């Protein structure tokens, strides 16, 4: 038997062991938890909190940017910052402002995208709060989205009433209806994803429908990315002119910083306009103006750095090769479609063209619809005069995107199919 050394009792004491024969205190056992379900906040409270959080997150950057302008004019007050920030926030949702120079309806899409992302997260939070996560219940998803939309509409009406105490003016009815639609649609996207309805649709939808929608979405995103790259290159090329335009504003450092940030807020608009330029229809920078690859007709332009990237004339030489970009984008989407479908179907279906041509035919209209909606969101007015029409014509862009992208996807499918056989 192993001998017990004198150090072992001390070791047991240091380790917390109780010597034999000595009574010890009874262990504390935590009380049993209640067996009922966890408490959840009411739907109205969850939707209100989520809507307020989304509104504050998207309003604060607008207020900070416009505060720079008031600093340059030495007229910055707390109430003025709140009012002008709310006006810009409403404009970012597509609510037009009535000013001395006419209606201002050109929404900064950077604010729109930020608000849409936050509203999507609001839909996710409310869906979790009411216990509908993974429920795959359309009713509960619509309920969560509708509650967020209603709370957001109340915030929109309140903001419009506060803004209209001075200049500019906003219609509270228009603000309420617009923010109700925007809030409901964006929150529904988050609720559908959280409840699992999106996965359920992907599981039950036929392969041509599912892959056609996916390919159209990929093609639309690639088109917009190409437009953003071209817009950035154009502005970078005209960087000297853009700097001169900013320097003409004698507003000090704060004012020039505000001008730069406002132009960044309209950068997504420029990306959509550049996409329309690549597709062929082009866009306008005022009434009776045209900017497209075959014709550039502009007059006096506003002193904004973004206009420094406008082309000086019709595209020729290497510039004409830009027209091939949308077709190449479609071909890339078609190639990706072919790789996915050939992995999903069996050996017999791989020898047939139907599983590839059906989703390819659907991809063009889906891409056209998405790019057309982006064109509609990017257009608007900058007053009642010559700048009453700014941006592309949505249905022209949608039709061109449908035709060009559809042809590119079909070409990409045919090329990828023959290469896979080889």
DRENTI-159311 format. One record per residue (C-alpha): x, y, z; residue in one letter; residue number from 1. Coordinates in steps of 0.02 Angstrom, whole numbers, plus 32768, in hexadecimal, padded with zeros to 4 digits. Example, Ala and Ser with C-alpha at 12.3 -4.5 7.8 and 13.67 -1.06 7.14 Angstrom:
R    px    py    pz  r    k
R  8267  7F1F  8186  A    1
R  82AC  7FCB  8165  S    2
END
This chain:
R    px    py    pz  r    k
R  8000  8000  8000  X    1
R  803E  80AF  7FDC  X    2
R  806E  8110  8076  X    3
R  801B  81B4  80A3  X    4
R  8096  8240  80B3  X    5
R  8079  82CC  8131  X    6
R  8062  8347  80A3  X    7
R  7FC6  82F1  805E  X    8
R  7F49  833B  80E0  X    9
R  7F8C  83E7  80BB  X   10
R  7F7B  83C5  8002  X   11
R  7EC7  838E  801C  X   12
R  7EA4  842B  8080  X   13
R  7EEF  8498  7FF9  X   14
R  7E88  843E  7F74  X   15
R  7DE8  845B  7FD6  X   16
R  7DCD  83A5  800B  X   17
R  7D70  8388  80B0  X   18
R  7DC9  8312  812A  X   19
R  7D67  8273  814E  X   20
R  7CF5  8277  81E4  X   21
R  7CE2  8335  81E9  X   22
R  7C35  8375  81C4  X   23
R  7C2B  83F0  8136  X   24
R  7BAF  8474  8101  X   25
R  7B26  843D  808D  X   26
R  7B3C  8468  7FD6  X   27
R  7AD3  84F6  7F95  X   28
R  7A5F  84B7  7F0F  X   29
R  7A16  853E  7E9D  X   30
R  7959  8543  7E9D  X   31
R  7908  84F1  7E08  X   32
R  78DC  8563  7D7A  X   33
R  782A  8584  7D4B  X   34
R  77EF  850D  7CC5  X   35
R  7790  8590  7C60  X   36
R  77CC  85D9  7BBC  X   37
R  7844  866E  7BC1  X   38
R  77F0  8717  7BCA  X   39
R  77EC  8778  7B27  X   40
R  77CD  8831  7B09  X   41
R  7726  8862  7AB9  X   42
R  7727  8875  79FD  X   43
R  7708  8930  7A06  X   44
R  779C  894B  7A7C  X   45
R  7812  88E0  7A14  X   46
R  77DE  8932  796F  X   47
R  77E8  89E1  79B8  X   48
R  7895  89C6  7A01  X   49
R  78D6  8978  7960  X   50
R  788D  8A03  78F3  X   51
R  78D4  8A8C  7962  X   52
R  797F  8A3A  7960  X   53
R  797C  8A2C  78A2  X   54
R  7944  8AE1  7890  X   55
R  79CA  8B25  7905  X   56
R  7A54  8AC2  78B0  X   57
R  7A26  8B04  7803  X   58
R  79FC  8BB6  783C  X   59
R  7A9A  8BDA  789F  X   60
R  7B16  8BD7  780C  X   61
R  7AA3  8C4B  77A8  X   62
R  7A97  8CC4  7839  X   63
R  7B55  8CC6  7850  X   64
R  7B75  8CE6  7797  X   65
R  7AF8  8D74  778C  X   66
R  7B38  8DBB  782F  X   67
R  7BDB  8DE3  77D4  X   68
R  7B7A  8E57  7760  X   69
R  7B2E  8EB4  77F1  X   70
R  7BD8  8EC4  7842  X   71
R  7C1B  8F15  77A3  X   72
R  7B8E  8F95  77AC  X   73
R  7BA2  8FAF  7869  X   74
R  7AEA  8F82  787E  X   75
R  7AF7  8EDA  78D5  X   76
R  7A71  8EC1  795A  X   77
R  7A35  8E21  79A8  X   78
R  7984  8E35  7965  X   79
R  79C7  8E63  78B9  X   80
R  7A37  8DCA  78B4  X   81
R  79A6  8D59  78E5  X   82
R  7930  8DA6  7865  X   83
R  79A7  8DA7  77D2  X   84
R  79E1  8CF8  77FF  X   85
R  792E  8CB9  7800  X   86
R  790F  8D0C  7757  X   87
R  79A5  8CB4  770B  X   88
R  7972  8C12  775F  X   89
R  78C4  8C1B  7713  X   90
R  790F  8C45  7669  X   91
R  797A  8BA9  7677  X   92
R  78D9  8B43  7683  X   93
R  7894  8B92  75E4  X   94
R  7827  8C17  7637  X   95
R  7834  8CB7  75CE  X   96
R  7858  8D5E  7620  X   97
R  7805  8E02  75ED  X   98
R  7886  8E8D  75E6  X   99
R  7891  8F3E  75A1  X  100
R  78DF  8EFE  74FF  X  101
R  785C  8E75  74E6  X  102
R  7846  8DC0  751A  X  103
R  78E2  8D62  754F  X  104
R  78C6  8CAA  752D  X  105
R  7971  8C61  7503  X  106
R  798D  8BE4  7590  X  107
R  7A40  8BC3  75C9  X  108
R  7A47  8B07  75B4  X  109
R  7AD0  8AF3  7636  X  110
R  7A52  8B29  76BA  X  111
R  79CF  8AB9  766A  X  112
R  7A41  8A22  7672  X  113
R  7A71  8A45  7727  X  114
R  79BB  8A57  775B  X  115
R  7989  89BA  76FC  X  116
R  7A12  8954  7750  X  117
R  79DF  8991  77FC  X  118
R  7928  896D  77D9  X  119
R  7955  88BE  77A1  X  120
R  79AD  88A4  7846  X  121
R  7914  88EB  789E  X  122
R  78AB  8863  784B  X  123
R  7926  87E1  7889  X  124
R  7920  8822  793C  X  125
R  7862  882D  7944  X  126
R  784F  877F  78FB  X  127
R  78C1  8739  7982  X  128
R  7869  879F  7A08  X  129
R  77BF  8752  79E2  X  130
R  7807  86A2  79DF  X  131
R  77F0  8686  7924  X  132
R  78A4  8659  78FC  X  133
R  78A7  85BD  788F  X  134
R  77E9  85AF  7895  X  135
R  77D3  85BA  77D7  X  136
R  7730  8615  77F7  X  137
R  76FF  8696  7772  X  138
R  767F  86E1  77E7  X  139
R  76FE  8705  7870  X  140
R  777C  8749  77F3  X  141
R  76FA  87C2  77AD  X  142
R  76C4  87EF  785E  X  143
R  7775  881D  7891  X  144
R  7796  887F  77F1  X  145
R  76EF  88DA  77FC  X  146
R  7711  890E  78AF  X  147
R  77BA  8956  7880  X  148
R  776D  89AF  77EA  X  149
R  76E5  89FD  7856  X  150
R  7761  8A39  78D8  X  151
R  77D1  8A7F  7850  X  152
R  773E  8ADA  7801  X  153
R  7718  8B2E  78A8  X  154
R  77CD  8B68  78B0  X  155
R  77C0  8BA9  77FE  X  156
R  7724  8C0F  7823  X  157
R  7774  8C55  78C1  X  158
R  7812  8C85  7862  X  159
R  77AC  8CDA  77D9  X  160
R  7749  8D3F  7858  X  161
R  77E9  8D7A  78A9  X  162
R  783B  8DA5  7803  X  163
R  77A6  8E0A  77C3  X  164
R  77B5  8E85  7854  X  165
R  7832  8EDF  77E4  X  166
R  7887  8ECA  773B  X  167
R  787D  8E51  76DD  X  168
R  77CC  8E0C  76E2  X  169
R  779B  8D54  76E1  X  170
R  76F1  8D01  76CD  X  171
R  76CF  8C9A  776C  X  172
R  7658  8C28  770C  X  173
R  76DA  8C07  7685  X  174
R  775F  8BE9  770A  X  175
R  76F1  8B70  776B  X  176
R  76BF  8B0A  76D2  X  177
R  776E  8B04  7689  X  178
R  77C1  8ACF  772B  X  179
R  7739  8A4F  774B  X  180
R  775D  89FC  76A4  X  181
R  781A  8A07  76B5  X  182
R  7818  89C8  7769  X  183
R  77A2  8937  7745  X  184
R  77FD  88FA  76AA  X  185
R  78AB  8905  76F8  X  186
R  7874  88B6  779C  X  187
R  781B  882C  773D  X  188
R  78C0  87FC  76EC  X  189
R  790C  87E3  7799  X  190
R  7872  878A  77DB  X  191
R  786C  8711  7747  X  192
R  7922  86E3  7761  X  193
R  7910  86CE  781E  X  194
R  7872  8666  7818  X  195
R  78BF  85F2  7796  X  196
R  7842  861A  770D  X  197
R  78D0  863E  7696  X  198
R  791A  8592  76B1  X  199
R  786F  8545  769F  X  200
R  7856  859C  75F7  X  201
R  7902  8562  75BD  X  202
R  78D7  84AF  75ED  X  203
R  782C  84AA  759A  X  204
R  7849  8518  7501  X  205
R  786D  84C0  745C  X  206
R  7922  84C0  7426  X  207
R  7907  8535  738E  X  208
R  78AD  85B7  73F8  X  209
R  792C  85B3  7485  X  210
R  79C4  85B9  7415  X  211
R  7975  863B  73A1  X  212
R  7957  86B3  7432  X  213
R  7A05  8694  7477  X  214
R  7A58  86B0  73CF  X  215
R  79F4  874F  73B0  X  216
R  7A26  8792  745B  X  217
R  7ADE  8769  743A  X  218
R  7AD6  87BD  738F  X  219
R  7A84  885A  73D7  X  220
R  7B06  8868  7461  X  221
R  7B94  8851  73E5  X  222
R  7B49  88D7  7374  X  223
R  7B3C  8953  7403  X  224
R  7BEC  8929  743B  X  225
R  7C2D  894B  738B  X  226
R  7BCF  89F0  738A  X  227
R  7C19  8A1F  7434  X  228
R  7CC8  89F8  73F7  X  229
R  7CB0  8A61  735B  X  230
R  7C68  8AF2  73BF  X  231
R  7CF9  8AED  7439  X  232
R  7D76  8AEA  73AA  X  233
R  7D21  8B7E  7356  X  234
R  7D22  8BE6  73F4  X  235
R  7DD7  8BB7  7418  X  236
R  7E08  8BE9  7368  X  237
R  7DB4  8C91  7380  X  238
R  7DF6  8CA4  7431  X  239
R  7E46  8D4C  740B  X  240
R  7DA2  8D95  73CD  X  241
R  7D48  8D4E  7465  X  242
R  7DC5  8DA1  74DA  X  243
R  7DAF  8E47  747F  X  244
R  7CF2  8E3B  7492  X  245
R  7D02  8E1B  754D  X  246
R  7D7B  8EAC  755D  X  247
R  7CFD  8F24  750F  X  248
R  7C90  8F10  75AA  X  249
R  7CD8  8F92  761F  X  250
R  7C91  8F3D  76B9  X  251
R  7D2E  8F10  7718  X  252
R  7D6A  8E63  7745  X  253
R  7CC7  8E2D  7798  X  254
R  7C5D  8E60  7702  X  255
R  7CD0  8E0C  7685  X  256
R  7CD0  8D6E  76EE  X  257
R  7C12  8D73  76ED  X  258
R  7C0F  8D87  762F  X  259
R  7C84  8CF2  761C  X  260
R  7C19  8C85  768D  X  261
R  7B79  8CB6  7632  X  262
R  7BC8  8C80  758E  X  263
R  7BF9  8BDB  75DE  X  264
R  7B43  8BC6  7613  X  265
R  7B14  8BD3  755A  X  266
R  7B9F  8B5E  7521  X  267
R  7B26  8AC8  7512  X  268
R  7AB8  8B35  74A1  X  269
R  7B4E  8B54  7431  X  270
R  7B70  8A98  742D  X  271
R  7ABF  8A76  73EF  X  272
R  7ACB  8B01  736D  X  273
R  7B70  8ABA  7331  X  274
R  7B1D  8A0F  7320  X  275
R  7A96  8A5F  72B5  X  276
R  7B1F  8AAD  724C  X  277
R  7B70  8A03  7231  X  278
R  7AC9  89B4  7201  X  279
R  7AA6  8A3A  717E  X  280
R  7A10  8AA4  71B8  X  281
R  7A7E  8B1B  721A  X  282
R  7A3A  8B9F  728F  X  283
R  7A0D  8C56  729B  X  284
R  7A55  8CE4  7303  X  285
R  79C4  8D58  72E1  X  286
R  7937  8D70  7266  X  287
R  7966  8D5C  71AE  X  288
R  7A0F  8D0F  71DA  X  289
R  7A56  8C66  71AD  X  290
R  7AF0  8C08  71E5  X  291
R  7B0A  8B63  718C  X  292
R  7B92  8B0E  7127  X  293
R  7B50  8B4D  7080  X  294
R  7B23  8BFF  70B5  X  295
R  7B4F  8C7B  713D  X  296
R  7AE3  8D17  7145  X  297
R  7AF1  8D7F  71E4  X  298
R  7AE5  8E36  720D  X  299
R  7B11  8E92  72AC  X  300
R  7B31  8E15  7337  X  301
R  7B28  8E28  73F4  X  302
R  7BD0  8E45  7448  X  303
R  7BDA  8D97  7495  X  304
R  7C77  8D2B  7495  X  305
R  7C15  8C98  744F  X  306
R  7BF9  8CF2  73A9  X  307
R  7CB5  8CF7  738F  X  308
R  7CAB  8C43  7355  X  309
R  7C2E  8C63  72C8  X  310
R  7C6E  8C35  721B  X  311
R  7C97  8CC5  71A7  X  312
R  7C4E  8C73  710B  X  313
R  7C17  8BCF  70BA  X  314
R  7C7E  8B34  70DE  X  315
R  7CF7  8B02  7054  X  316
R  7D8D  8A90  7044  X  317
R  7DAE  8A34  70E5  X  318
R  7D1B  8A8B  7136  X  319
R  7CA4  8A30  70BF  X  320
R  7CE2  898D  7107  X  321
R  7C87  89B8  71A7  X  322
R  7BE7  8980  7151  X  323
R  7C27  88CD  715D  X  324
R  7C31  88D3  721B  X  325
R  7B77  88A9  723B  X  326
R  7B82  8817  71C2  X  327
R  7C1E  87D5  7218  X  328
R  7BC7  87E7  72C0  X  329
R  7B37  877E  727F  X  330
R  7BAF  86FB  723E  X  331
R  7C03  86EE  72E8  X  332
R  7B59  86D5  7339  X  333
R  7B2D  8651  72B8  X  334
R  7BD1  85F6  72D4  X  335
R  7BB0  85F2  7390  X  336
R  7AFF  85B4  736F  X  337
R  7B40  8524  7304  X  338
R  7BBC  84EE  738A  X  339
R  7B34  84EB  7410  X  340
R  7AB1  8491  73A9  X  341
R  7B28  840B  736A  X  342
R  7B54  83E3  741E  X  343
R  7A9E  83D6  7453  X  344
R  7A50  836D  73C8  X  345
R  7A6C  82B5  73A5  X  346
R  7AD1  826B  7317  X  347
R  7A3D  825D  72A1  X  348
R  7A08  8313  72B6  X  349
R  7AB9  834E  7295  X  350
R  7AA6  831B  71DF  X  351
R  7A0B  8389  71CB  X  352
R  7A00  8444  71AB  X  353
R  795C  8460  7207  X  354
R  79A1  8468  72BA  X  355
R  7A18  84F2  7281  X  356
R  79AF  8556  7205  X  357
R  7916  856A  7274  X  358
R  7970  85C5  7303  X  359
R  79DA  8624  7284  X  360
R  793C  8667  7232  X  361
R  78FA  86A0  72DC  X  362
R  799C  86F4  7312  X  363
R  798D  8784  7296  X  364
R  78E2  87C4  72D1  X  365
R  7916  87B2  7388  X  366
R  79B4  8818  736B  X  367
R  7952  8899  7306  X  368
R  78D2  88AC  7391  X  369
R  7956  88C4  7417  X  370
R  79BF  8940  73B4  X  371
R  7920  899E  7381  X  372
R  78EE  89B0  7437  X  373
R  799C  89F2  7460  X  374
R  798D  8A70  73D1  X  375
R  78E4  8AAA  7413  X  376
R  792B  8AC2  74C2  X  377
R  79C2  8B24  747F  X  378
R  795E  8BA4  741B  X  379
R  7908  8C41  7458  X  380
R  7905  8CFD  7450  X  381
R  7978  8D86  7490  X  382
R  78FC  8E14  747E  X  383
R  7870  8E53  7410  X  384
R  78D9  8E99  7383  X  385
R  7954  8E48  7310  X  386
R  7986  8DC4  738F  X  387
R  78D6  8D80  73A2  X  388
R  790D  8CDE  734D  X  389
R  79AD  8C8B  7389  X  390
R  79D8  8BD5  7370  X  391
R  79A8  8B48  72F9  X  392
R  78FC  8B14  72B9  X  393
R  78D6  8A75  731C  X  394
R  7879  8A11  7298  X  395
R  78FD  8A38  7215  X  396
R  7982  89F3  7289  X  397
R  7918  895B  72B6  X  398
R  78F8  892F  7200  X  399
R  79B0  8942  71D0  X  400
R  79EB  88DC  7265  X  401
R  796E  8852  723D  X  402
R  79A6  8844  7188  X  403
R  7A61  8858  719F  X  404
R  7A71  87EF  723C  X  405
R  79FE  8768  71F9  X  406
R  7A65  8758  715B  X  407
R  7B06  8754  71C0  X  408
R  7AC5  86CD  7236  X  409
R  7A8F  8660  71A3  X  410
R  7B39  8677  7151  X  411
R  7B91  864B  71F2  X  412
R  7B28  85AE  7207  X  413
R  7B4D  8572  7155  X  414
R  7C08  8595  7167  X  415
R  7C14  8542  7211  X  416
R  7BB2  84AA  71D5  X  417
R  7C26  848B  7142  X  418
R  7CC0  84A8  71AD  X  419
R  7C81  842C  722F  X  420
R  7C66  83AA  71A7  X  421
R  7D15  83C7  7165  X  422
END
